[in-house]
Protein backbone atom coordinates (compact mmCIF):
# COMPACT_ATOMS: atom_id res chain seq x y z
CA UNK A 1 0.00 0.00 0.00
CA UNK A 2 2.84 2.40 0.80
CA UNK A 3 4.48 1.62 -2.53
CA UNK A 4 1.27 2.52 -4.36
CA UNK A 5 0.89 5.68 -2.28
CA UNK A 6 4.48 6.67 -3.06
CA UNK A 7 3.89 6.21 -6.77
CA UNK A 8 0.66 8.16 -6.64
CA UNK A 9 2.01 11.04 -4.54
CA UNK A 10 5.56 10.97 -5.95
CA UNK A 11 7.16 10.99 -2.49
CA UNK A 12 8.74 8.56 -0.04
CA UNK A 13 6.82 7.42 3.03
CA UNK A 14 8.49 5.98 6.12
CA UNK A 15 7.33 2.73 7.66
CA UNK A 16 8.19 2.66 11.38
CA UNK A 17 7.06 1.06 14.62
CA UNK A 18 7.26 1.68 18.35
CA UNK A 19 9.29 -1.35 19.42
CA UNK A 20 9.30 -2.98 22.87
CA UNK A 21 12.28 -2.66 25.20
CA UNK A 22 11.43 -5.60 27.48
CA UNK A 23 13.51 -8.76 27.02
CA UNK A 24 10.60 -11.17 26.54
CA UNK A 25 8.78 -8.86 24.15
CA UNK A 26 11.90 -8.39 22.05
CA UNK A 27 12.31 -12.17 21.77
CA UNK A 28 8.65 -12.80 21.00
CA UNK A 29 8.42 -10.22 18.22
CA UNK A 30 11.48 -11.48 16.27
CA UNK A 31 13.06 -8.21 15.12
CA UNK A 32 15.49 -10.16 12.92
CA UNK A 33 12.53 -11.01 10.69
CA UNK A 34 10.59 -7.75 10.60
CA UNK A 35 13.28 -5.04 10.62
CA UNK A 36 13.97 -5.48 6.90
CA UNK A 37 10.54 -4.00 6.14
CA UNK A 38 11.01 -0.94 8.36
CA UNK A 39 12.81 2.37 7.99
CA UNK A 40 13.47 2.58 11.72
CA UNK A 41 12.34 1.24 15.09
CA UNK A 42 11.42 3.61 17.94
CA UNK A 43 12.43 1.79 21.12
CA UNK A 44 10.13 2.37 24.09
CA UNK A 45 13.08 2.51 26.48
CA UNK A 46 11.09 3.79 29.43
CA UNK A 47 8.62 2.33 31.94
CA UNK A 48 11.13 -0.36 32.84
CA UNK A 49 9.63 0.08 36.30
CA UNK A 50 6.20 1.34 37.34
CA UNK A 51 3.04 0.75 39.34
CA UNK A 52 3.59 -3.02 39.36
CA UNK A 53 6.89 -2.86 41.27
CA UNK A 54 7.38 -3.70 44.93
CA UNK A 55 10.41 -1.45 45.30
CA UNK A 56 11.52 1.83 43.75
CA UNK A 57 13.81 1.90 40.75
CA UNK A 58 14.69 3.99 37.71
CA UNK A 59 12.09 3.84 34.98
CA UNK A 60 14.49 4.73 32.14
CA UNK A 61 18.09 4.00 33.22
CA UNK A 62 20.74 4.20 30.55
CA UNK A 63 22.77 1.43 32.16
CA UNK A 64 22.24 -1.04 34.99
CA UNK A 65 22.94 -0.42 38.66
CA UNK A 66 24.91 -3.33 40.22
CA UNK A 67 23.09 -2.75 43.52
CA UNK A 68 19.66 -3.47 42.00
CA UNK A 69 18.30 -6.25 44.25
CA UNK A 70 16.49 -7.99 41.37
CA UNK A 71 18.99 -9.89 39.18
CA UNK A 72 16.74 -9.83 36.11
CA UNK A 73 16.10 -6.11 36.45
CA UNK A 74 19.79 -5.54 37.13
CA UNK A 75 20.73 -7.22 33.86
CA UNK A 76 17.91 -6.35 31.49
CA UNK A 77 15.90 -3.31 32.61
CA UNK A 78 17.93 -0.55 31.01
CA UNK A 79 18.32 1.22 27.67
CA UNK A 80 21.74 -0.19 26.85
CA UNK A 81 20.56 -3.80 27.22
CA UNK A 82 17.56 -3.19 24.93
CA UNK A 83 19.71 -1.58 22.24
CA UNK A 84 22.22 -4.44 22.37
CA UNK A 85 19.42 -7.01 22.06
CA UNK A 86 18.19 -5.45 18.83
CA UNK A 87 21.75 -5.33 17.54
CA UNK A 88 22.13 -9.04 18.37
CA UNK A 89 19.11 -9.72 16.15
CA UNK A 90 20.88 -8.06 13.26
CA UNK A 91 18.99 -4.76 13.28
CA UNK A 92 21.26 -2.09 11.76
CA UNK A 93 22.23 0.49 14.36
CA UNK A 94 20.97 3.36 12.19
CA UNK A 95 17.46 1.88 12.30
CA UNK A 96 17.38 1.95 16.12
CA UNK A 97 15.90 5.08 17.70
CA UNK A 98 16.25 5.49 21.47
CA UNK A 99 13.09 6.50 23.33
CA UNK A 100 13.41 9.04 26.15
CA UNK A 101 10.67 10.03 28.63
CA UNK A 102 9.62 13.60 29.31
CA UNK A 103 7.88 12.39 32.49
CA UNK A 104 8.81 10.71 35.75
CA UNK A 105 7.54 7.79 37.83
CA UNK A 106 6.94 8.08 41.56
CA UNK A 107 6.26 5.83 44.54
CA UNK A 108 5.42 6.24 48.22
CA UNK A 109 7.71 4.08 50.32
CA UNK A 110 7.68 2.16 53.56
CA UNK A 111 11.40 2.57 54.27
CA UNK A 112 14.23 4.85 53.20
CA UNK A 113 16.20 2.47 50.99
CA UNK A 114 19.27 4.28 49.65
CA UNK A 115 17.88 7.81 49.90
CA UNK A 116 14.70 6.39 48.42
CA UNK A 117 16.30 4.16 45.79
CA UNK A 118 15.37 0.46 46.09
CA UNK A 119 12.97 1.28 48.93
CA UNK A 120 9.89 -0.87 49.56
CA UNK A 121 6.77 0.51 47.86
CA UNK A 122 3.43 0.83 49.66
CA UNK A 123 1.41 3.06 47.31
CA UNK A 124 1.57 5.66 44.54
CA UNK A 125 1.57 9.47 44.75
CA UNK A 126 -0.96 11.49 42.82
CA UNK A 127 0.03 12.79 39.41
CA UNK A 128 -1.25 16.19 38.30
CA UNK A 129 -3.42 14.54 35.65
CA UNK A 130 -4.77 11.78 37.90
CA UNK A 131 -8.24 11.35 39.30
CA UNK A 132 -8.44 11.09 43.10
CA UNK A 133 -9.31 7.39 43.07
CA UNK A 134 -6.72 6.38 40.47
CA UNK A 135 -3.19 7.60 41.26
CA UNK A 136 -0.59 6.70 38.63
CA UNK A 137 2.55 8.03 40.28
CA UNK A 138 3.40 9.69 36.95
CA UNK A 139 4.16 13.39 36.54
CA UNK A 140 5.43 15.43 33.58
CA UNK A 141 8.96 16.81 33.54
CA UNK A 142 7.67 20.39 33.66
CA UNK A 143 6.06 19.64 37.04
CA UNK A 144 9.06 17.76 38.38
CA UNK A 145 11.48 20.51 37.35
CA UNK A 146 9.27 23.51 38.06
CA UNK A 147 7.68 22.33 41.30
CA UNK A 148 9.27 19.28 42.90
CA UNK A 149 12.91 20.24 42.28
CA UNK A 150 12.16 23.57 43.97
CA UNK A 151 10.36 21.98 46.92
CA UNK A 152 12.72 21.98 49.96
CA UNK A 153 11.27 18.64 51.04
CA UNK A 154 12.86 16.98 48.00
CA UNK A 155 16.55 16.26 47.64
CA UNK A 156 18.07 15.42 44.27
CA UNK A 157 20.46 12.52 43.77
CA UNK A 158 22.23 11.04 40.75
CA UNK A 159 22.93 7.40 40.02
CA UNK A 160 26.43 7.30 38.56
CA UNK A 161 25.89 3.73 37.36
CA UNK A 162 22.46 4.09 35.74
CA UNK A 163 23.30 7.69 34.65
CA UNK A 164 19.94 9.13 35.71
CA UNK A 165 18.72 11.32 38.60
CA UNK A 166 16.05 10.84 41.23
CA UNK A 167 14.22 12.92 43.84
CA UNK A 168 13.64 11.83 47.42
CA UNK A 169 11.27 13.34 49.97
CA UNK A 170 12.38 11.71 53.23
CA UNK A 171 9.61 13.35 55.24
CA UNK A 172 6.77 11.95 53.15
CA UNK A 173 8.87 9.07 51.76
CA UNK A 174 8.15 9.90 48.12
CA UNK A 175 10.58 8.86 45.39
CA UNK A 176 10.63 10.09 41.76
CA UNK A 177 12.63 8.66 38.87
CA UNK A 178 12.99 10.79 35.74
CA UNK A 179 15.35 12.22 33.12
CA UNK A 180 16.83 15.71 33.42
CA UNK A 181 19.14 17.90 31.36
CA UNK A 182 22.26 15.92 32.30
CA UNK A 183 20.83 12.46 31.68
CA UNK A 184 19.27 13.50 28.36
CA UNK A 185 22.66 14.84 27.28
CA UNK A 186 24.26 11.51 28.18
CA UNK A 187 21.62 9.63 26.19
CA UNK A 188 22.26 11.86 23.18
CA UNK A 189 25.98 11.09 23.40
CA UNK A 190 25.18 7.39 23.71
CA UNK A 191 23.09 7.55 20.50
CA UNK A 192 25.91 9.32 18.67
CA UNK A 193 28.61 6.94 19.94
CA UNK A 194 26.54 3.86 19.04
CA UNK A 195 25.65 5.30 15.61
CA UNK A 196 21.94 4.92 16.33
CA UNK A 197 19.20 6.51 14.27
CA UNK A 198 18.28 9.19 16.78
CA UNK A 199 15.99 9.89 19.71
CA UNK A 200 12.22 9.54 20.06
CA UNK A 201 10.33 11.48 22.75
CA UNK A 202 7.34 10.52 24.82
CA UNK A 203 5.84 12.94 25.18
CA UNK A 204 6.80 16.37 23.85
CA UNK A 205 4.16 18.49 25.64
CA UNK A 206 5.55 17.38 29.01
CA UNK A 207 8.84 19.23 28.49
CA UNK A 208 9.68 22.26 30.64
CA UNK A 209 8.65 25.20 28.42
CA UNK A 210 9.40 28.29 30.45
CA UNK A 211 13.06 29.24 30.86
CA UNK A 212 16.46 27.61 30.86
CA UNK A 213 17.44 24.61 28.77
CA UNK A 214 14.46 22.42 27.99
CA UNK A 215 15.08 18.77 27.15
CA UNK A 216 14.04 19.24 23.53
CA UNK A 217 16.53 22.06 23.08
CA UNK A 218 19.30 19.87 24.49
CA UNK A 219 18.45 17.10 22.03
CA UNK A 220 18.46 19.55 19.14
CA UNK A 221 21.80 21.05 20.16
CA UNK A 222 23.42 17.61 20.42
CA UNK A 223 22.26 16.44 17.01
CA UNK A 224 22.34 19.56 14.86
CA UNK A 225 25.99 19.09 13.96
CA UNK A 226 25.66 15.36 13.25
Protein Blocks (a to p, Z undefined) as FASTA:
>chain_A
ZZmmmmmnopacdddddddfbfklmmmnommlmmmmpfbdcdddehkbcfkbcbdcdfbb
fbdcfklmblklmmmmcfklmmmmmmmnopafklpccdddfbdcddddfblmjnhiapac
fbdcddfkbcfklcghiacfklmmmmmmmpmkbccdddfklopacdddfknopacddddf
klmmmmmmmmmmnopabdcdddfklpcfkgojdfklmmmmmmmmZZ
